[in-house]
Amino acid sequence: MPPRAEQKQQTRQALMGAARNLMDSGRGFGSLSLREVARSAGIVPTGFYRHFSDMDQLGLALVTEVGETFRETIRVVRHNEFELGGVIDASVRIFLSAVTANRSQFLFLAREQYGGSQLVRQSLGSLREGITADLVADLASMPKLQHLDPSAQAVIADLVVKTVFATLPELIDPPAMELPAHLTPQAKMIQQLRFIFIGAKHWQGLGSAQS
């Protein structure tokens, strides 16, 4: 990469990092101003426009960033599940390690899926739908779920992904008080996923007369 292009990429990353650092103090993305993000990144406000047309475009870049991290984590989980014979507990530990290593990215995802920027919310919704579609393809390869048709597998995938997304805020900002082991965010995610997959194993699919 030419030095100028490399410097531009570094400045772009600095702006994204500055926004994440500001959010780490408890603020939502929608409360950040262009000027303070630029100042935190060490550039003049007019320099911001060389990289993003507005704050929403910066937000979309942050969605792309966490999406890449999320999908890379899923690839590791998939390797654990399908090649190493992993179980839900191990897969959750892999995911939590990724959340810890990339806390500011997942903090952005956890908060902004319900945040103030409609464009960012919609982009995160699209990310969730894409991850769900990827999971549907994985579920179709599981021998224990071969009795379910694609529509039923899609319902299960939707439940799994929504469980993970909904638990993220608790994983990022755990309760101040100490909780019993079975009520920690990690334990609840494991138990919820177990319920989903145990139910899926015995479920006859959509339209079944069974309850």
C-alpha positions, 0 to 999 in steps of 0.5 A: 500500500502506498504511504499516502493510502496507508496514512489515509487508512490509519486516519480512518481507523483512528476516527472509528477508534475515537468513536468507539472510545467515546462510547466506552464511557457510556454514551450512545453513538447518536450523542456523538458529534463530528467535531468531538470524534475528529478532535479525539482522533487528533484531526481537524473537523474538516479532515473528517470529510476526507473519510466519511460524508457524515456521522451515519457513514462512520456508523455504517463503517463500524457496523461493517467492522463488527460484522467482520469480527462477528463472522470470523468468530462464527467461523471459529465456532463452526470449526469447533462444532463441525470439525472438533465435535464441540458443544454449546458450552465450548462454543459460547466460551469461544464467543465470549473470548471474542467479545472480551478481545473486541469489547468496544466493537461488540459494545457498539453492536449491543447498544446501537441495535436499539440506538438513535440512528435509524440507518445504523439500526437498519444496517445492524438488522441486515447484519443479524439477518445475514448471520441468521442465513449463514446459520440456516446453512449450518443447521442443514448440515447437522445430522440431528436436525435433518428431520426439519425442513428449511423453514423450521431450520430458519426459525431455529436459526432466528431464535439462536441469533436473537438470543445471542444479540439480546444477551450481548448487553448483559455480557458487555455490562454485567450486573454490579452485584454478584449473581449465582452461577446459574444466573450469569449472562454466560450461564443463561446464554448456554441454557437458552441455547440448550433449550433451543437445540433440545427442542429442535431435536424433538420438534416435528417442524412447522405445521405439525399437530404436536405442541 
